[in-house]
């Protein structure tokens, strides 16, 4: 089980997102669901007009608009401040600590993948930055 499986953390995270005016501004025209997946753990967030109006620790029968999925190690890199959200979610290798010979330069992979409606995910890029850094603040 990952850090995301903690119900108290989930509640603090939702409350912090709803108190974040930058998230509210960036997500104010969104009516959909974002699902976070850390290994096998899940947090489904229903977002309407910039506020999380529902959440649950399992996929909803209504599905998601898009999801952000990655291994716990990648999410922990975000939470610790070792890696930035852009480094984990935008294609391209930026951390070469595991490749000192730079043999993987130009690799177009991501540590936290976006799946689902990529148009909506792209429209909510700034909101997802706020979501990620709010999670980092709450989980620290």
GUKE-199497 format. One record per atom (N, C-alpha, C): x, y, z; atom name; residue in three letters. Coordinates in Angstrom, 2 decimals, padded with zeros to 5 digits. Example, Ala and Ser with C-alpha at 12.3 -4.5 7.8 and 13.67 -1.06 7.14 Angstrom:
<pts>
PT      c1      c2      c3 atomo residuo
PT  013.19 -005.69  007.80     N     ALA
PT  012.30 -004.50  007.80    CA     ALA
PT  013.20 -003.30  007.80     C     ALA
PT  012.85 -002.25  007.08     N     SER
PT  013.67 -001.06  007.14    CA     SER
PT  012.90  000.03  007.87     C     SER
</pts>
This chain:
<pts>
PT      c1      c2      c3 atomo residuo
PT  000.83 -001.18  000.00     N     UNK
PT  000.00  000.00  000.00    CA     UNK
PT  000.88  001.25  000.00     C     UNK
PT  000.49  002.22 -000.77     N     UNK
PT  001.26  003.45 -000.90    CA     UNK
PT  000.72  004.55  000.03     C     UNK
PT  001.39  005.67  000.01     N     UNK
PT  000.96  006.83  000.80    CA     UNK
PT -000.46  007.26  000.43     C     UNK
PT -000.86  007.01 -000.82     N     UNK
PT -002.17  007.46 -001.30    CA     UNK
PT -003.33  006.70 -000.66     C     UNK
PT -003.04  005.56 -000.06     N     UNK
PT -004.11  004.75  000.53    CA     UNK
PT -004.57  005.26  001.90     C     UNK
PT -003.91  006.27  002.43     N     UNK
PT -004.24  006.81  003.75    CA     UNK
PT -005.48  007.71  003.66     C     UNK
PT -006.61  007.32  004.27     N     UNK
PT -007.84  008.13  004.19    CA     UNK
PT -007.66  009.54  004.78     C     UNK
PT -006.86  009.68  005.83     N     UNK
PT -006.64  011.00  006.43    CA     UNK
PT -005.89  011.91  005.45     C     UNK
PT -004.91  011.36  004.76     N     UNK
PT -004.17  012.14  003.76    CA     UNK
PT -005.10  012.53  002.62     C     UNK
PT -005.94  011.61  002.18     N     UNK
PT -006.88  011.91  001.10    CA     UNK
PT -007.78  013.08  001.49     C     UNK
PT -008.29  013.06  002.71     N     UNK
PT -009.19  014.12  003.17    CA     UNK
PT -008.45  015.46  003.26     C     UNK
PT -007.25  015.44  003.82     N     UNK
PT -006.45  016.68  003.89    CA     UNK
PT -006.15  017.22  002.50     C     UNK
PT -005.86  016.33  001.58     N     UNK
PT -005.55  016.72  000.21    CA     UNK
PT -006.75  017.39 -000.45     C     UNK
PT -007.92  016.78 -000.34     N     UNK
PT -009.14  017.37 -000.92    CA     UNK
PT -009.42  018.73 -000.29     C     UNK
PT -009.30  018.83  001.01     N     UNK
PT -009.53  020.12  001.68    CA     UNK
PT -008.52  021.17  001.22     C     UNK
PT -007.27  020.77  001.07     N     UNK
PT -006.23  021.71  000.62    CA     UNK
PT -006.47  022.14 -000.82     C     UNK
PT -006.89  021.21 -001.68     N     UNK
PT -007.21  021.59 -003.07    CA     UNK
PT -008.35  022.59 -003.10     C     UNK
PT -009.37  022.35 -002.29     N     UNK
PT -010.52  023.25 -002.28    CA     UNK
PT -010.19  024.61 -001.67     C     UNK
PT -009.11  024.69 -000.92     N     UNK
PT -008.68  025.96 -000.33    CA     UNK
PT -007.64  026.66 -001.20     C     UNK
PT -007.24  026.05 -002.31     N     UNK
PT -006.21  026.60 -003.19    CA     UNK
PT -006.86  027.46 -004.27     C     UNK
PT -006.74  028.78 -004.18     N     UNK
PT -007.41  029.64 -005.16    CA     UNK
PT -006.84  029.50 -006.57     C     UNK
PT -005.56  029.15 -006.70     N     UNK
PT -004.98  028.96 -008.03    CA     UNK
PT -005.56  027.71 -008.70     C     UNK
PT -005.76  026.63 -007.92     N     UNK
PT -006.40  025.44 -008.47    CA     UNK
PT -007.83  025.78 -008.90     C     UNK
PT -008.56  026.49 -008.04     N     UNK
PT -009.94  026.85 -008.35    CA     UNK
PT -010.02  027.66 -009.65     C     UNK
PT -009.11  028.60 -009.81     N     UNK
PT -009.10  029.42 -011.02    CA     UNK
PT -008.82  028.58 -012.26     C     UNK
PT -007.83  027.71 -012.18     N     UNK
PT -007.44  026.91 -013.34    CA     UNK
PT -008.45  025.83 -013.70     C     UNK
PT -009.22  025.37 -012.73     N     UNK
PT -010.19  024.29 -012.96    CA     UNK
PT -011.63  024.78 -012.99     C     UNK
PT -011.85  026.09 -013.02     N     UNK
PT -013.21  026.63 -012.89    CA     UNK
PT -014.13  026.25 -014.05     C     UNK
PT -013.58  025.93 -015.20     N     UNK
PT -014.42  025.56 -016.35    CA     UNK
PT -014.39  024.04 -016.59     C     UNK
PT -014.08  023.28 -015.56     N     UNK
PT -013.98  021.82 -015.70    CA     UNK
PT -015.11  021.14 -014.95     C     UNK
PT -015.71  020.18 -015.60     N     UNK
PT -016.71  019.31 -014.98    CA     UNK
PT -016.32  017.89 -015.38     C     UNK
PT -015.56  017.24 -014.51     N     UNK
PT -015.09  015.91 -014.85    CA     UNK
PT -014.42  015.26 -013.65     C     UNK
PT -013.74  014.17 -013.92     N     UNK
PT -013.09  013.42 -012.86    CA     UNK
PT -011.64  013.15 -013.22     C     UNK
PT -010.79  013.30 -012.22     N     UNK
PT -009.37  013.00 -012.35    CA     UNK
PT -009.08  011.85 -011.39     C     UNK
PT -008.41  010.85 -011.90     N     UNK
PT -008.05  009.71 -011.06    CA     UNK
PT -006.54  009.67 -010.90     C     UNK
PT -006.09  009.62 -009.66     N     UNK
PT -004.67  009.48 -009.36    CA     UNK
PT -004.41  008.02 -009.05     C     UNK
PT -003.35  007.46 -009.61     N     UNK
PT -002.98  006.08 -009.33    CA     UNK
PT -001.51  006.02 -008.94     C     UNK
PT -001.28  005.49 -007.76     N     UNK
PT  000.07  005.27 -007.24    CA     UNK
PT  000.19  003.77 -007.04     C     UNK
PT  000.96  003.11 -007.90     N     UNK
PT  000.99  001.65 -007.94    CA     UNK
PT -000.45  001.14 -008.03     C     UNK
PT -000.90  000.32 -007.09     N     UNK
PT -002.26 -000.23 -007.14    CA     UNK
PT -003.28  000.64 -006.42     C     UNK
PT -002.85  001.71 -005.77     N     UNK
PT -003.77  002.57 -005.02    CA     UNK
PT -004.34  003.66 -005.92     C     UNK
PT -005.53  004.10 -005.57     N     UNK
PT -006.27  005.03 -006.42    CA     UNK
PT -006.95  006.09 -005.57     C     UNK
PT -007.07  007.28 -006.13     N     UNK
PT -007.91  008.33 -005.55    CA     UNK
PT -008.64  008.99 -006.71     C     UNK
PT -009.96  008.86 -006.71     N     UNK
PT -010.82  009.43 -007.73    CA     UNK
PT -011.35  010.75 -007.22     C     UNK
PT -011.21  011.80 -008.02     N     UNK
PT -011.65  013.15 -007.65    CA     UNK
PT -012.67  013.66 -008.66     C     UNK
PT -013.86  013.98 -008.20     N     UNK
PT -014.86  014.62 -009.06    CA     UNK
PT -014.71  016.12 -008.86     C     UNK
PT -014.42  016.82 -009.94     N     UNK
PT -014.16  018.26 -009.89    CA     UNK
PT -015.22  018.99 -010.69     C     UNK
PT -015.81  020.00 -010.07     N     UNK
PT -016.84  020.80 -010.72    CA     UNK
PT -016.62  022.27 -010.37     C     UNK
PT -016.47  023.10 -011.38     N     UNK
PT -016.26  024.54 -011.20    CA     UNK
PT -015.14  024.85 -010.22     C     UNK
PT -014.03  024.13 -010.34     N     UNK
PT -012.85  024.43 -009.54    CA     UNK
PT -012.82  023.86 -008.15     C     UNK
PT -013.80  023.04 -007.81     N     UNK
PT -013.86  022.44 -006.48    CA     UNK
PT -013.99  020.92 -006.59     C     UNK
PT -013.35  020.23 -005.67     N     UNK
PT -013.54  018.78 -005.58    CA     UNK
PT -014.84  018.57 -004.82     C     UNK
PT -015.83  018.03 -005.50     N     UNK
PT -017.14  017.87 -004.88    CA     UNK
PT -017.38  016.44 -004.39     C     UNK
PT -016.51  015.52 -004.78     N     UNK
PT -016.61  014.14 -004.32    CA     UNK
PT -015.25  013.48 -004.52     C     UNK
PT -014.98  012.50 -003.71     N     UNK
PT -013.76  011.71 -003.89    CA     UNK
PT -013.98  010.33 -003.30     C     UNK
PT -013.22  009.37 -003.80     N     UNK
PT -013.29  008.03 -003.25    CA     UNK
PT -011.98  007.30 -003.55     C     UNK
PT -011.66  006.31 -002.72     N     UNK
PT -010.38  005.62 -002.86    CA     UNK
PT -010.44  004.43 -003.82     C     UNK
PT -011.31  004.50 -004.80     N     UNK
PT -011.44  003.44 -005.78    CA     UNK
PT -011.97  004.04 -007.07     C     UNK
PT -011.76  003.38 -008.18     N     UNK
PT -012.34  003.89 -009.42    CA     UNK
PT -013.86  003.99 -009.31     C     UNK
PT -014.41  005.03 -009.87     N     UNK
PT -015.85  005.25 -009.85    CA     UNK
PT -016.51  004.47 -010.98     C     UNK
PT -017.75  004.09 -010.79     N     UNK
PT -018.50  003.45 -011.87    CA     UNK
PT -018.72  004.43 -013.02     C     UNK
PT -018.56  005.73 -012.75     N     UNK
PT -018.71  006.75 -013.78    CA     UNK
PT -017.42  006.97 -014.57     C     UNK
PT -016.33  006.34 -014.14     N     UNK
PT -015.06  006.47 -014.84    CA     UNK
PT -014.36  007.78 -014.52     C     UNK
PT -013.43  008.13 -015.36     N     UNK
PT -012.64  009.34 -015.18    CA     UNK
PT -012.52  010.06 -016.52     C     UNK
PT -012.26  011.35 -016.44     N     UNK
PT -011.97  012.11 -017.65    CA     UNK
PT -010.56  011.80 -018.10     C     UNK
PT -009.63  011.86 -017.15     N     UNK
PT -008.26  011.40 -017.39    CA     UNK
PT -007.67  010.97 -016.06     C     UNK
PT -006.59  010.21 -016.16     N     UNK
PT -005.92  009.76 -014.94    CA     UNK
PT -004.43  010.01 -015.04     C     UNK
PT -003.82  010.12 -013.88     N     UNK
PT -002.38  010.30 -013.74    CA     UNK
PT -001.87  009.06 -013.01     C     UNK
PT -001.04  008.26 -013.69     N     UNK
PT -000.63  006.96 -013.18    CA     UNK
PT  000.88  006.84 -013.16     C     UNK
PT  001.40  006.36 -012.02     N     UNK
PT  002.83  006.14 -011.92    CA     UNK
PT  003.21  005.29 -010.73     C     UNK
PT  004.43  004.84 -010.74     N     UNK
PT  004.95  004.05 -009.62    CA     UNK
PT  005.14  004.94 -008.40     C     UNK
PT  005.06  004.33 -007.23     N     UNK
PT  005.21  005.11 -006.01    CA     UNK
PT  006.56  005.82 -005.97     C     UNK
PT  007.60  005.21 -006.50     N     UNK
PT  008.92  005.85 -006.50    CA     UNK
PT  008.88  007.21 -007.21     C     UNK
PT  008.16  007.29 -008.33     N     UNK
PT  008.05  008.56 -009.05    CA     UNK
PT  007.29  009.59 -008.23     C     UNK
PT  006.18  009.17 -007.65     N     UNK
PT  005.39  010.09 -006.82    CA     UNK
PT  006.21  010.54 -005.60     C     UNK
PT  007.00  009.64 -005.03     N     UNK
PT  007.84  010.01 -003.88    CA     UNK
PT  008.90  011.02 -004.29     C     UNK
PT  009.41  010.91 -005.52     N     UNK
PT  010.35  011.92 -006.02    CA     UNK
PT  009.70  013.30 -006.05     C     UNK
PT  008.42  013.34 -006.42     N     UNK
PT  007.67  014.60 -006.40    CA     UNK
PT  007.50  015.10 -004.97     C     UNK
PT  007.05  014.21 -004.09     N     UNK
PT  006.76  014.61 -002.71    CA     UNK
PT  008.00  015.08 -001.97     C     UNK
PT  009.13  014.49 -002.27     N     UNK
PT  010.38  014.86 -001.59    CA     UNK
PT  010.99  016.13 -002.17     C     UNK
PT  010.53  016.53 -003.35     N     UNK
PT  011.11  017.69 -004.01    CA     UNK
PT  012.30  017.33 -004.88     C     UNK
PT  012.60  016.04 -004.97     N     UNK
PT  013.74  015.60 -005.80    CA     UNK
PT  013.50  015.89 -007.27     C     UNK
PT  012.24  015.75 -007.71     N     UNK
PT  011.90  015.97 -009.11    CA     UNK
PT  010.69  016.89 -009.20     C     UNK
PT  010.64  017.68 -010.24     N     UNK
PT  009.51  018.58 -010.49    CA     UNK
PT  008.40  017.85 -011.23     C     UNK
PT  007.18  018.37 -011.11     N     UNK
PT  006.04  017.78 -011.79    CA     UNK
PT  006.30  017.69 -013.30     C     UNK
PT  006.84  018.74 -013.88     N     UNK
PT  007.12  018.72 -015.32    CA     UNK
PT  008.12  017.63 -015.67     C     UNK
PT  009.11  017.41 -014.82     N     UNK
PT  010.10  016.37 -015.09    CA     UNK
PT  009.48  014.98 -015.08     C     UNK
PT  008.45  014.79 -014.30     N     UNK
PT  007.81  013.48 -014.16    CA     UNK
PT  006.72  013.22 -015.18     C     UNK
PT  006.13  014.28 -015.73     N     UNK
PT  004.94  014.11 -016.57    CA     UNK
PT  005.11  014.53 -018.02     C     UNK
PT  006.14  015.31 -018.34     N     UNK
PT  006.36  015.73 -019.72    CA     UNK
PT  007.44  014.84 -020.34     C     UNK
PT  007.24  014.37 -021.57     N     UNK
PT  008.19  013.44 -022.18    CA     UNK
PT  009.60  014.02 -022.26     C     UNK
PT  010.56  013.15 -022.02     N     UNK
PT  011.96  013.51 -022.08    CA     UNK
PT  012.67  013.15 -020.79     C     UNK
PT  013.86  012.66 -020.91     N     UNK
PT  014.63  012.26 -019.74    CA     UNK
PT  015.42  013.46 -019.26     C     UNK
PT  015.27  013.80 -017.97     N     UNK
PT  015.97  014.94 -017.39    CA     UNK
PT  016.82  014.55 -016.20     C     UNK
PT  016.60  013.35 -015.68     N     UNK
PT  017.36  012.87 -014.52    CA     UNK
PT  018.29  011.75 -015.00     C     UNK
PT  019.57  012.02 -015.00     N     UNK
PT  020.54  011.05 -015.51    CA     UNK
PT  021.38  010.43 -014.40     C     UNK
PT  020.86  010.46 -013.16     N     UNK
PT  021.60  009.85 -012.06    CA     UNK
PT  021.76  008.34 -012.26     C     UNK
PT  020.83  007.73 -013.00     N     UNK
PT  020.92  006.30 -013.28    CA     UNK
PT  021.61  006.02 -014.62     C     UNK
PT  022.09  007.07 -015.29     N     UNK
PT  022.71  006.93 -016.61    CA     UNK
PT  023.85  007.93 -016.77     C     UNK
PT  024.95  007.75 -016.00     N     UNK
PT  026.04  008.72 -016.06    CA     UNK
PT  026.71  008.82 -017.43     C     UNK
PT  026.56  007.79 -018.25     N     UNK
PT  027.14  007.82 -019.60    CA     UNK
PT  026.25  008.51 -020.61     C     UNK
PT  025.10  008.98 -020.17     N     UNK
PT  024.13  009.69 -021.01    CA     UNK
PT  023.72  008.89 -022.25     C     UNK
PT  023.59  007.59 -022.09     N     UNK
PT  023.21  006.74 -023.21    CA     UNK
PT  021.72  006.85 -023.54     C     UNK
PT  020.92  007.44 -022.64     N     UNK
PT  019.48  007.53 -022.86    CA     UNK
PT  019.03  008.96 -023.19     C     UNK
PT  019.95  009.81 -023.63     N     UNK
PT  019.59  011.17 -024.04    CA     UNK
PT  018.59  011.08 -025.19     C     UNK
PT  017.56  011.87 -025.11     N     UNK
PT  016.54  011.89 -026.15    CA     UNK
PT  015.40  010.91 -025.94     C     UNK
PT  015.49  010.12 -024.88     N     UNK
PT  014.43  009.18 -024.58    CA     UNK
PT  013.15  009.94 -024.24     C     UNK
PT  012.05  009.53 -024.83     N     UNK
PT  010.78  010.23 -024.61    CA     UNK
PT  009.84  009.38 -023.76     C     UNK
PT  010.16  009.28 -022.50     N     UNK
PT  009.31  008.54 -021.58    CA     UNK
PT  008.85  009.48 -020.46     C     UNK
PT  007.86  009.02 -019.72     N     UNK
PT  007.38  009.77 -018.56    CA     UNK
PT  007.33  008.83 -017.37     C     UNK
PT  007.50  009.37 -016.18     N     UNK
PT  007.42  008.57 -014.97    CA     UNK
PT  005.99  008.52 -014.44     C     UNK
PT  005.22  009.58 -014.70     N     UNK
PT  003.81  009.62 -014.34    CA     UNK
PT  003.04  009.92 -015.63     C     UNK
PT  002.30  008.91 -016.08     N     UNK
PT  001.63  009.00 -017.38    CA     UNK
PT  000.22  009.57 -017.24     C     UNK
PT -000.20  010.26 -018.27     N     UNK
PT -001.57  010.76 -018.38    CA     UNK
PT -002.30  009.88 -019.37     C     UNK
PT -003.46  009.38 -018.97     N     UNK
PT -004.26  008.52 -019.84    CA     UNK
PT -005.70  009.03 -019.84     C     UNK
PT -006.40  008.77 -020.92     N     UNK
PT -007.79  009.18 -021.02    CA     UNK
PT -007.93  010.33 -022.00     C     UNK
PT -008.74  011.31 -021.66     N     UNK
PT -009.01  012.44 -022.53    CA     UNK
PT -007.84  013.42 -022.44     C     UNK
PT -006.92  013.29 -023.39     N     UNK
PT -005.70  014.11 -023.36    CA     UNK
PT -005.97  015.57 -023.70     C     UNK
PT -007.04  015.84 -024.43     N     UNK
PT -007.41  017.23 -024.71    CA     UNK
PT -007.78  017.94 -023.41     C     UNK
PT -008.63  017.30 -022.60     N     UNK
PT -009.00  017.89 -021.31    CA     UNK
PT -007.79  017.96 -020.38     C     UNK
PT -006.97  016.94 -020.38     N     UNK
PT -005.77  016.95 -019.54    CA     UNK
PT -004.86  018.11 -019.94     C     UNK
PT -004.71  018.33 -021.23     N     UNK
PT -003.90  019.45 -021.69    CA     UNK
PT -004.49  020.80 -021.30     C     UNK
PT -005.79  020.89 -021.37     N     UNK
PT -006.48  022.12 -020.99    CA     UNK
PT -006.28  022.42 -019.50     C     UNK
PT -006.12  021.37 -018.71     N     UNK
PT -005.98  021.51 -017.26    CA     UNK
PT -004.52  021.40 -016.79     C     UNK
PT -003.59  021.66 -017.68     N     UNK
PT -002.17  021.54 -017.32    CA     UNK
PT -001.84  022.33 -016.06     C     UNK
PT -002.22  023.58 -016.02     N     UNK
PT -001.89  024.42 -014.86    CA     UNK
PT -002.60  023.93 -013.60     C     UNK
PT -003.83  023.48 -013.74     N     UNK
PT -004.56  022.93 -012.59    CA     UNK
PT -003.85  021.70 -012.05     C     UNK
PT -003.29  020.87 -012.95     N     UNK
PT -002.60  019.66 -012.50    CA     UNK
PT -001.27  020.00 -011.82     C     UNK
PT -000.63  021.08 -012.23     N     UNK
PT  000.54  021.55 -011.50    CA     UNK
PT  000.13  021.91 -010.07     C     UNK
PT -000.97  022.64 -009.94     N     UNK
PT -001.46  023.01 -008.61    CA     UNK
PT -001.84  021.78 -007.80     C     UNK
PT -002.48  020.82 -008.45     N     UNK
PT -002.85  019.58 -007.78    CA     UNK
PT -001.60  018.86 -007.27     C     UNK
PT -000.59  018.74 -008.11     N     UNK
PT  000.64  018.03 -007.74    CA     UNK
PT  001.34  018.70 -006.57     C     UNK
PT  001.47  020.02 -006.63     N     UNK
PT  002.20  020.71 -005.55    CA     UNK
PT  001.37  020.84 -004.29     C     UNK
PT  000.05  020.79 -004.41     N     UNK
PT -000.80  020.71 -003.22    CA     UNK
PT -000.62  019.35 -002.56     C     UNK
PT -000.58  018.31 -003.36     N     UNK
PT -000.33  016.97 -002.80    CA     UNK
PT  001.02  016.92 -002.10     C     UNK
PT  002.03  017.50 -002.72     N     UNK
PT  003.36  017.52 -002.08    CA     UNK
PT  003.32  018.24 -000.76     C     UNK
PT  002.61  019.35 -000.69     N     UNK
PT  002.52  020.13  000.55    CA     UNK
PT  001.80  019.32  001.64     C     UNK
PT  000.73  018.64  001.28     N     UNK
PT -000.07  017.90  002.25    CA     UNK
PT  000.64  016.63  002.71     C     UNK
PT  001.33  015.97  001.80     N     UNK
PT  001.96  014.68  002.13    CA     UNK
PT  003.30  014.82  002.83     C     UNK
PT  003.83  016.02  002.86     N     UNK
PT  005.17  016.24  003.46    CA     UNK
PT  005.15  016.06  004.96     C     UNK
</pts>
